[in-house]
């Protein structure tokens, strides 16, 4: 994500904000247990000035007995 390119593209499209994010996951196995971890990152950036209006990350983990 290049902020300078994002501003140019956003102006061409008439957009006011860019929403960017990332989802990651990890799966671990140990004996009869399996643990799954997920992470979601979200960011809202104003196109005109590059100001970040919102940014948050949420992590979830769950153990599953096999």
C-alpha positions in Angstrom: 0.0 0.0 0.0 1.6 3.2 -1.2 -0.1 6.3 0.3 1.0 8.6 -2.6 -0.4 6.2 -5.2 -3.5 5.8 -3.2 -4.2 9.5 -3.1 -3.8 9.8 -6.9 -6.0 6.8 -7.6 -8.6 7.8 -5.0 -8.9 11.3 -6.6 -9.3 9.7 -10.0 -12.1 7.4 -8.7 -13.8 10.2 -6.6 -13.3 8.2 -3.4 -13.1 9.9 -0.1 -11.7 6.9 2.0 -9.7 3.8 1.4 -10.4 0.7 3.5 -7.5 -1.7 3.8 -7.0 -4.8 5.9 -5.4 -8.1 6.4 -6.6 -11.5 7.7 -4.1 -14.0 8.9 -4.5 -17.5 10.4 -2.4 -20.0 12.2 -3.2 -23.7 13.0 -1.2 -25.6 15.6 -1.5 -29.3 16.5 -0.3 -30.9 19.7 -1.3 -34.4 20.7 -5.1 -34.5 20.6 -5.6 -30.7 20.7 -5.8 -28.4 17.8 -5.5 -24.6 18.3 -6.7 -22.2 15.6 -5.8 -18.5 15.7 -7.1 -15.7 13.5 -6.2 -12.1 13.3 -8.1 -9.3 11.5 -6.6 -5.8 10.9 -8.6 -3.0 9.4 -7.6 0.6 8.6 -9.7 3.5 7.2 -7.6 6.3 5.5 -8.8 9.6 4.1 -7.7 9.8 0.4 -7.1 13.6 0.3 -4.6 13.9 3.1 -3.6 10.4 4.2 -5.1 10.8 7.7 -6.0 7.5 9.4 -9.5 7.8 10.7 -9.8 4.3 12.2 -7.5 1.4 12.9 -8.1 -1.8 14.8 -6.9 -5.3 15.2 -8.9 -8.2 16.6 -7.4 -11.6 17.5 -9.4 -14.8 18.1 -8.1 -18.2 19.3 -10.0 -21.5 19.7 -8.8 -24.9 21.0 -10.5 -27.9 19.5 -10.2 -31.4 21.0 -9.7 -34.1 18.3 
